[in-house]
Amino acid sequence: MSKVKCVLFDCDGTLVDSERLCCEAIVATFEQVGVTLSIEAVSDNFSGGKIADVLSSAQSLAQSHVSLDLLEPIYRNETQRLFEQKLRPMEGALELLSHLEQQGIEYCVVTNSPLSKAQKMLSIVGLSEKFRGKVISAFDANSWKPEPDLLQYSVTMMGFLPDECVYIDDTSKGVKMGIAAGIRTIHFATSCDYEQKNATCLTSMKQVIEHISEQNSLV
């Protein structure tokens, strides 16, 4: 196995602490159409992905039949409002990026979101300069998680071989993509009560730094 020369990050829930705010936005969205959902239930069932998928899952949870055409613009407005008020980088993200820079390790973002949305989130949390020209969207690759094509495309765009890279994602879809693409994958989770097969589960950016350092010391 080669040294780690490039780290590819998911954005939502990995670099930026957005998923909690997305859950708040779902609760507020359904509240506006007269449907009550608890933040705990939404958080427990939130899996990210396309807006239509997120809202469809919430509909099932709420046993609601409100039109997605009505819900989607409300949800977009709520997420935008909450992001601009409360969005923060994940704890330890800046330290990890600084470590990668010190070690001469390249990095980028790989996201299912449109390029403009990812860039907006990175800008709000003060990371846009670090990722200038290094945000790769599923819309560019015409492939979405968990399909491996998006990650393979991203590795090629960054100019590396798959075994020179590590991919970090907090969602099962992303982890499945990393494994299917044959790339060392870190499942960035709040707890490691279970572990995705062929992926390393880590719960903090400090652990990620230690893991990458260990990988490179073994080569």
N, C-alpha and C positions, 0 to 999 in steps of 0.2 A: 504493500500500500504506500502511495506517495505521501509526501508532506501536504498538509492543508495549505493551499495557496489562494483559495477563494471561499468566502462564506456567503451563502445566499440566504436572505432573510424573507420570511413572510412579513407582512406589514401589520395588519390588524391583530392585536392580541399578542404580538411577538415583539415588535419594535415600539408600537404605540398602544397605550392602554385604552383601546377603543371598545372592546366587546362589552364591558360593563355599561358604557354609555349607550351602545346599541340596544341593550336590554331595557334600559330606562326609556329609550325612544319608542320601543315596541309597546311598553306599558302605556305611555302617554298617547300613542297613536290610537290604540284600541279604546282608551278612555274617552277620546274625542268622538267616537262613534257609539258610545254607550255600553262598551264591553269592558268588564273588569278582569284584569290579569294581575297576579302577584309577581313582583320582581324576582322572588325566589323561584317560582315555577318557570319563568322565562329564562332565568340564568341557568337552571338545571337542564333545560332543553335546547339552549342556544347552540347552534353548530356553524354559524356563519354561512358564507356563500353568496349567491346572487340575491338581490333584494326580493324578487318574487318568491324564491325558495324560503327565505327567512320569514316572510309574511305568511306564506302558506303553512309553514310549521306552526306559527303562532295561531293561525286560524284553527288548525286542528286542536291545538292545546285549549283554545277558548271555546271550541265547538261553535264557531261563528261562521256565518256565510256572507259577511260583508264583502263587497266587491274589491278585488285587488286594485282596480282602477281608482277607487276611492282612497284606499289605504296608502298606496305607494307615495303620492305627493305629500301626504301628511307625514309619513315616516321620513322622507327625505328632508323636509323642513325641520322636523324634530332632531334628527341626527346632526344636521348642520348647526342648529342652535346649541345643542349640547357640546358638540366638538369645539366650537369657538369659545365656549365658556369654560370647559372643564378638561379638554384633552391634554394628556401629559405623555411623555415618553415612558416606556416601561422602566421600572427601577433597575439601575445598573446598565442600561443600554449605552449611555455615553461612555462609561468606563470600558465596556466591551469594544466599542468602535475605536477608542483611543488605543487599546491594546493591539487590535488588529493593525492599525496604522503603524504602531511602533515595531511590529513584527514584519511589516511589509506584506501583509496579507490583504488581498483585494476583497471587496464586498459589494453587494447590490441588493435590491429589493425585487422579489418575484411575487406578483399579486394577481388575484382574480379580478380586482377592481379596475375600472378605467384609469388610464395614466393620470388624468387630471385629478381624480379623487385621491389617489395615493400621494401625489405631489402636494395637494392641499393639506392633507393630514401631516405629512412630514414638515411642511412649512409652519403649521400651527405649533408644533412641538419643538421647533428650532433645529430640525435635522435636514432641511432641504439642501443646504450647501454641501453636506457630507454625501448626499445621494444625487447630486447634480449629474444628469446623464447616466445614472445607474439605477433607474427604475424600469423594470420589464413587466409589462402587463399581458395578461392572457389575451387581451384584444389585439396585441401585436402578434402573438404567436398563433392566434386563432385556435387555442386549446386551453381548456380550463381544468383546474384541479378537480378530481384526482388523476386525470390523464397525465402520463409521464412526459408527453411531448413538450409541455410548457417548460418544464425544468430542463429538459435536454436542450431546448432552444436557448434558454437563458445561459446555460453553461457554455454553449458555443459562442453566443454573443459576447460573453466575458473573456473568451479566448483561452479556456482551460479544458482539461480532460476531466471526465466524471470522477476519476479516483483522486483528483487533486482538490475536490470540492467537499464542502459540508453544507447541508441544507437544514434550516431551523424553522419549525412551524409548530403552532399550538393546537392545530386542529387535526382530527383523524384523516380528513380528506388530504391535507397537505402531507401528512406522514406517509399515507398510502402512495402519494405521488413520488415522494423521495425514494421510497423503497422500490417502487416499480421502475424508476429511472436508474436504479443501480448506484445511487449516491449515498454516502454516509449521511444519516439523518438523525437529527436531534428532535425529540418530542418535547417541546417546552411547555411544561404543565404546572399547575398549581400544586399538584401532589402526584406522586408516582405509585398510587395504590395498584395500578396495573401497568404493564409495559407493552407497548406495541412490538410485535415480533420484528426483529432486525433493525430496531431503532433504539437509540439511547434516550432514556427519560431523564431530564434535568429540570430543576425547579427554580433556578436563579441564574442571572447573568454571570455571577461569580463562578458558578459551577461550569458554565459554558467556557469561560476563560481557562479554567483548570483543565477541562476536557481537551480543548484544542491544543494547549501546551503539552499535555501528556501524549496526544496523538503524534505531535511533531517530534517529541523527544524519543519516540520509539523507532523512528525511521533512521 
